Amino acid sequence: MDDVIGGSAREQYVWLIPAIPLGAAAFNLFVGRRLARWGGIVGSVAVALSFAGSALIVFALFQRSAEHRLVTQHLFDWISVGRFDVG
């Protein structure tokens, strides 16, 4: 499912950058009324964690030479009909 080309262990977690805030938003959607003001704290912490993960990955990329900074991660095919594929 995952295919990281030229990536280290840190860059394999690039999918967490959008997944953490998305998971916190879903959590707040279903449990937010019971949390009251803690729902805002959950959302803020999720965005902060996502930013920290992004910063770690950017710093890891800056430690590489310019020609090795491209990281490609294929998660799924969006459309696959016959020979027509949209990743």
Backbone torsions as a table, in degrees:
resi	resn	phi	psi	omega
1	MET	NA	-49.7	178.2
2	ASP	-93.5	140.9	176.4
3	ASP	-140.3	99.1	-179.7
4	VAL	-99.4	118.4	-179.9
5	ILE	-98.5	119.4	179.4
6	GLY	71.5	22.0	-176.4
7	GLY	-105.2	151.5	174.9
8	SER	-95.4	-175.4	-178.1
9	ALA	-63.0	-33.9	-178.3
10	ARG	-67.7	-37.1	-176.9
11	GLU	-78.3	-10.0	176.5
12	GLN	-71.7	-14.8	-179.4
13	TYR	-98.8	20.7	179.1
14	VAL	-61.1	-29.5	-179.4
15	TRP	-65.5	-20.1	179.6
16	LEU	-72.1	-20.7	-177.5
17	ILE	-59.2	-50.3	175.1
18	PRO	-84.0	-21.7	-174.8
19	ALA	-72.3	-35.1	-178.4
20	ILE	-64.4	-52.1	177.3
21	PRO	-65.3	-33.7	177.8
22	LEU	-64.7	-42.5	177.0
23	GLY	-64.6	-39.9	178.0
24	ALA	-66.7	-36.8	177.6
25	ALA	-65.7	-41.0	177.0
26	ALA	-65.1	-40.6	177.8
27	PHE	-61.5	-44.8	178.9
28	ASN	-66.9	-31.2	178.8
29	LEU	-64.0	-43.3	-175.4
30	PHE	-90.0	-29.1	-174.4
31	VAL	-118.0	-5.0	-171.3
32	GLY	-58.0	-37.2	-179.4
33	ARG	-64.7	-34.4	-179.8
34	ARG	-77.4	-20.1	-178.6
35	LEU	-85.3	-19.7	-176.9
36	ALA	57.5	-120.8	-175.8
37	ARG	-75.2	-15.0	178.4
38	TRP	-67.5	-19.4	177.0
39	GLY	-61.9	-39.3	176.4
40	GLY	-66.2	-36.5	178.5
41	ILE	-68.1	-40.3	177.6
42	VAL	-60.9	-44.5	179.3
43	GLY	-64.9	-42.0	179.8
44	SER	-66.3	-40.1	178.4
45	VAL	-66.3	-37.3	178.9
46	ALA	-63.7	-43.2	178.5
47	VAL	-66.8	-38.9	178.1
48	ALA	-64.4	-41.1	177.3
49	LEU	-64.8	-39.1	178.0
50	SER	-64.7	-41.4	177.2
51	PHE	-64.4	-42.7	179.4
52	ALA	-62.5	-42.1	176.9
53	GLY	-62.9	-40.7	177.8
54	SER	-63.3	-42.9	179.7
55	ALA	-63.7	-41.4	178.6
56	LEU	-62.2	-40.2	179.9
57	ILE	-69.6	-39.8	177.9
58	VAL	-64.2	-43.0	178.1
59	PHE	-63.5	-36.8	177.2
60	ALA	-66.1	-36.7	178.5
61	LEU	-70.8	-35.3	178.7
62	PHE	-68.8	-18.0	177.7
63	GLN	-79.5	-8.1	179.8
64	ARG	-94.9	164.2	172.6
65	SER	-72.3	160.7	-172.5
66	ALA	-59.7	-36.0	-177.5
67	GLU	-77.6	-8.9	179.6
68	HIS	-112.1	21.7	-178.0
69	ARG	-92.5	-5.8	179.8
70	LEU	-84.1	125.0	177.4
71	VAL	-122.0	123.3	179.5
72	THR	-113.0	129.7	179.3
73	GLN	-130.2	113.3	-179.9
74	HIS	-95.0	116.2	-178.2
75	LEU	-95.2	-45.1	-178.4
76	PHE	-162.9	163.9	172.9
77	ASP	-92.5	130.1	-179.2
78	TRP	-76.2	-50.4	178.1
79	ILE	-130.3	131.8	177.2
80	SER	-140.9	100.3	-179.0
81	VAL	-129.2	113.2	-179.2
82	GLY	59.9	-121.9	177.7
83	ARG	-94.7	0.4	180.0
84	PHE	-89.8	115.1	-179.4
85	ASP	-126.4	131.9	173.2
86	VAL	-121.8	113.6	-178.8
87	GLY	-80.9	NA	NA
